[in-house]
Amino acid sequence: MCGTAEYLAPEIIENSGHGLSVDWWSLGVLVYEMLAGHPPFSAATPYQTYQKICAGKYKFEPTFDPRAKEFVAGLLTKDRRKRLGCGKGGVAGVKKTRFLTGIDWPAILNCQAQVPYLLEVTANDDTSNFQTYPDSIEDDAIPLNGEDREKFNIFKEF
């Protein structure tokens, strides 16, 4: 298994088979995190996070717009057969949600949509629109021994 623990769908954790349904789940986690500032499922350890995901329990911030709440709840439905985007409506059902009302889908498809906010960028390497974080003071990574280091060098001949 690989991926960010908070974004894994229950069917991946439970090893019950999966398909496109996991992408709709991850979209729900992403939208929730963008609106709340934190993921809907998180804990001190990945295992505890997996337990929360499989339980399907999360809370909405009081500031959530009702349309956003409905959209996210549809995507974070534990039963993938009932999850938004996975039923007979498919992508069309997602596009018709109240949360996405007013989006000009043909304009997006044809790269003609107007962006709601245009960032000011002064050069290709301009990072002024990104938050800065302090560098780590200590490096707690365990050094690799020779055998483990070799495992990471399997592509050196390419």
Secondary structure as the mmCIF struct_conf table of DSSP 4:
data_model
#
loop_
_struct_conf.conf_type_id
_struct_conf.id
_struct_conf.beg_label_comp_id
_struct_conf.beg_label_asym_id
_struct_conf.beg_label_seq_id
_struct_conf.end_label_comp_id
_struct_conf.end_label_asym_id
_struct_conf.end_label_seq_id
BEND BEND1 GLY A 3 GLY A 3
HELX_RH_3T_P HELX_RH_3T_P1 ALA A 5 TYR A 7
HELX_RH_AL_P HELX_RH_AL_P1 PRO A 10 ILE A 13
TURN_TY1_P TURN_TY1_P1 GLU A 14 ASN A 15
BEND BEND2 SER A 16 SER A 16
BEND BEND3 GLY A 19 GLY A 19
TURN_TY1_P TURN_TY1_P2 LEU A 20 LEU A 20
HELX_RH_AL_P HELX_RH_AL_P2 SER A 21 ALA A 36
BEND BEND4 GLY A 37 HIS A 38
BEND BEND5 PRO A 40 PHE A 41
BEND BEND6 ALA A 44 THR A 45
HELX_RH_AL_P HELX_RH_AL_P3 PRO A 46 ALA A 55
TURN_TY1_P TURN_TY1_P3 GLY A 56 GLY A 56
TURN_TY1_P TURN_TY1_P4 PRO A 62 THR A 63
HELX_RH_AL_P HELX_RH_AL_P4 PRO A 66 LEU A 75
TURN_TY1_P TURN_TY1_P5 LEU A 76 LEU A 76
BEND BEND7 LYS A 78 ASP A 79
TURN_TY1_P TURN_TY1_P6 ARG A 80 LYS A 82
BEND BEND8 ARG A 83 ARG A 83
TURN_TY1_P TURN_TY1_P7 LEU A 84 CYS A 86
BEND BEND9 GLY A 87 GLY A 87
TURN_TY1_P TURN_TY1_P8 LYS A 88 GLY A 89
HELX_RH_AL_P HELX_RH_AL_P5 GLY A 90 LYS A 95
TURN_TY1_P TURN_TY1_P9 LYS A 96 LYS A 96
BEND BEND10 THR A 97 THR A 97
HELX_RH_3T_P HELX_RH_3T_P2 ARG A 98 LEU A 100
TURN_TY1_P TURN_TY1_P10 THR A 101 GLY A 102
HELX_RH_AL_P HELX_RH_AL_P6 TRP A 105 LEU A 109
TURN_TY1_P TURN_TY1_P11 ASN A 110 CYS A 111
HELX_LH_PP_P HELX_LH_PP_P1 ALA A 113 VAL A 115
BEND BEND11 PRO A 116 PRO A 116
BEND BEND12 ALA A 123 ALA A 123
TURN_TY1_P TURN_TY1_P12 ASN A 124 ASP A 125
TURN_TY1_P TURN_TY1_P13 SER A 128 ASN A 129
BEND BEND13 PHE A 130 PHE A 130
HELX_LH_PP_P HELX_LH_PP_P2 PRO A 134 SER A 136
BEND BEND14 ILE A 137 GLU A 138
HELX_LH_PP_P HELX_LH_PP_P3 ALA A 141 ASN A 145
HELX_RH_AL_P HELX_RH_AL_P7 GLY A 146 PHE A 152
TURN_TY1_P TURN_TY1_P14 ASN A 153 GLU A 157
#
